Amino acid sequence: MYQYNTDDTAFLVERVDQFEKQLDRHLVGDLDAAKFRSLRLRNGLYMELHAHMLRVAIPYGILNTEQLRALADVADKYDRGFGHFTTRQNIQYNWIELPQIANLLRDLSSVGLHAIQTSGKAMRNITADPFSGLTEDEVEDARPYCELIRRWFNIHPEFSWLPSKFKMAINGAKLDETALQIHDLGLKIVRNDAGELGFASYVGGGLGAAPMVGPEIHPFVPVEDIISYLESVLRIYNLKGRRDNLKRLRIKFLVREHGAAEFAKMVDEDWQHGKDDPALKLNMEELTKLKQDFTLPIESLDLVDFKDTLDINYSIWKTNNVRTHKVAGYSVVNISLTQLGTAPGDATSEQMRMIADLADKYSNSELRTTKRQNLVFPYVRQDQVYALWQELEKSDLASPHNGTLAHVVACPGADYCDLAKAVSIPIAQQVQQRFDDMDKLYDIGPININISGCENSCAHHHISDIGLLGLKKNEQEFYQITLAGETLQETVIGRKLGRSIAGAEVVDAIEDIVNIYLDNREEGENFVDVFKRIGIASFKEKVYG
C-alpha cells in the first residue's frame, strides 16, 4: 500500500497549522461562526446534534495497523471510546470538543491520515472496490489511479468552491462493489478493442431526495487523458451548476436538465482545449512507480495437503465472511462491525486495537473498509483462517451474519445527526432481534437491508434489497420502504412500496416482505430476481392488507 512520504506529511502538518490559526481566531471571537463554517467543513468538521462530528478520510478504503491504532487513540483521547465506519469508507467521531480539533488533526497527520475535503463543496474522499487487487476477474487494480487522482484534485484551486459536494468512485473489477453509478462521477476501468486501457465515465448519479443513476457520458477515455477529462467534467459543473437552489446543487440535476448527450457534448468541447496540454497528461512514469507500492505483498502457497476444520459454527461464519483470493493459498476475510445489539459500523477503541493486532498477525498489517461497514483482511493464509476465527470469537468479532438480513447497514440517525428525521440504530437492532436465528437466516439466504434516518441517504437505502427511509409525521417517526435496489450487477434504484409505515410496525412489515419472498422464491433466485418476476403487488398487498 502507498505510504505517505516526507512531502506528504509536511503538507498535512502545514494544513493543520493553517487551520489552527483560523480556529484560534474563531475561539477568541475574531472570526464569526458564518465565516468559520466553510473552513471547518473543508477540514471535515460538522456541527451535529450533541457536539461536533469529525469525518476522517480513509483514501480508497485502505488502512495499515499503525493508522488503525491511531484512530483508536483518537477515539479515547478526543471522543467517547468509539468511531463509526461509514458507507463511503471513512470513519466519523461524534463527540469532538472544538478547542481540541487541531491537536486531533495533528495526531492523525503523524500517521498519514487527515480530514481534508471530507466535507465542503469540493471533491470528497475517492472510494474504490475494497477487493481491489485481490480478485481474478479484475481488469486492473484501481488503487494507483485513485491515489494519482486524489493528489491532483485535493485542494485544486479551480475546483475548491464547486456548487456542491462531489463524490467519486473508481472500480476495475467485473462486479461493482463501489456503486459507481450513484456517485457524482464514477470511473470504470476498461479495455477497448485494441486492448488499450482506459475509463468508462458515468456522471450525474446520486441518492438523496431525488435518486438518480448516473448515465455513461464517455465509453473510453485513455488512461493518459483522464486528468484533463476529469477537469473538463468538473469545469462544466463549476460553470453551469445551480447555486441558487439548495435542492438542485448536485451535478445530477445539471445532467438531468441538459440530458446526458448534451452534457457529454459540453464536456467534450471543453476537453478538446486541454487534452493535449502536457501538464494535464497522466504521468505514466509516476503511475508505473506507484503501481509498485500496490504490488501484493504475498506469493502463491502450495497448500494441497491442507484440510479445513469441520466445526459447524466456523463453517457458517466462513460461508458468509470468507472470499476466494486470486493468489493461491490465500483468502479474503470480512470482519463485520454489525454485531448483534450494537450500532452498525461502530467499533470501540478496544476493538480497533484488537483488530490491528490480528491484522499484524494474519494480514500483512493491512486492512480495508467497505460500503457495508465491514473491515477486510486482504491477505489471510487459508491454513490460518480457522485460527483467525477463533481469535475473533474470543473478542466477539466473529459475527456470522455478514450478507444476511441481520447484517444491517445504518447511518447514526436521529441519535446523533441533527438532519435525521428518525432513528436508525434502534430499528437495526429490532431487525436483528427479530431475525436472530441462524437456521432461519440460512434459509432466507443473502439479503440486504439499509436504513437511513433522513433523505440524505447516508446508508444508501435506495440500493438495498430492502431500504428504509426515516420520516417525521406529526412528530412521530415513520419509515418509507423501497424494494429491490441493487448495484453489484447493474445499478437500480429501489421502488417505493407505498405509504410510509409507523416505526412501531416497520419490523413487522419487513417480516411480511421476507415471507412473500420465501413463498415465491424458485431455486437459485435471490430477492431481486423474485421481485422482478412477481412484481411489487404481492409485497404491497401483504404489508398493507
Sequence and secondary structure as in RCSB ss.txt:
>XXXX:A:sequence
MYQYNTDDTAFLVERVDQFEKQLDRHLVGDLDAAKFRSLRLRNGLYMELHAHMLRVAIPYGILNTEQLRALADVA
DKYDRGFGHFTTRQNIQYNWIELPQIANLLRDLSSVGLHAIQTSGKAMRNITADPFSGLTEDEVEDARPYCELIR
RWFNIHPEFSWLPSKFKMAINGAKLDETALQIHDLGLKIVRNDAGELGFASYVGGGLGAAPMVGPEIHPFVPVED
IISYLESVLRIYNLKGRRDNLKRLRIKFLVREHGAAEFAKMVDEDWQHGKDDPALKLNMEELTKLKQDFTLPIES
LDLVDFKDTLDINYSIWKTNNVRTHKVAGYSVVNISLTQLGTAPGDATSEQMRMIADLADKYSNSELRTTKRQNL
VFPYVRQDQVYALWQELEKSDLASPHNGTLAHVVACPGADYCDLAKAVSIPIAQQVQQRFDDMDKLYDIGPININ
ISGCENSCAHHHISDIGLLGLKKNEQEFYQITLAGETLQETVIGRKLGRSIAGAEVVDAIEDIVNIYLDNREEGE
NFVDVFKRIGIASFKEKVYG
>XXXX:A:secstr
     HHHHHHHHHHHHHHHHHHHHHHTTSS HHHHHHHHHTTTEEE SSSEEEEEB GGGEEEHHHHHHHHHHH
HHHSSSEEEE TTS EEEEEE GGGHHHHHHHHHTTT B TTSSSSSB   EE TTTTT TT SS SHHHHHHHH
HHHTT GGGSS SS B EEEE SSS SS GGGSSEEEEEEE TT  EEEEEEE  B TTS B   EEEEEEEGGG
HHHHHHHHHHHHHHHS  S GGG SHHHHHHHH HHHHHHHHHHHHHHHTT GGGS  HHHHHHHHHHTS S   
   TT      HHHHHHHHHHEEE SSTTEEEEEEES  TTS TTEEEHHHHHHHHHHHHHHSTTEEEE TTSEE
EEEEEEGGGHHHHHHHHHHTT   S TTSTTSEEE  GGGT TT SS SHHHHHHHHHHT  HHHHHHH S  EE
EESSTT TT GGGSSEEEEEEEETTEEEEEEEE  B SSS B  EE SS EEGGGHHHHHHHHHHHHHHH  TT 
 HHHHHHHH SHHHHHHHH 
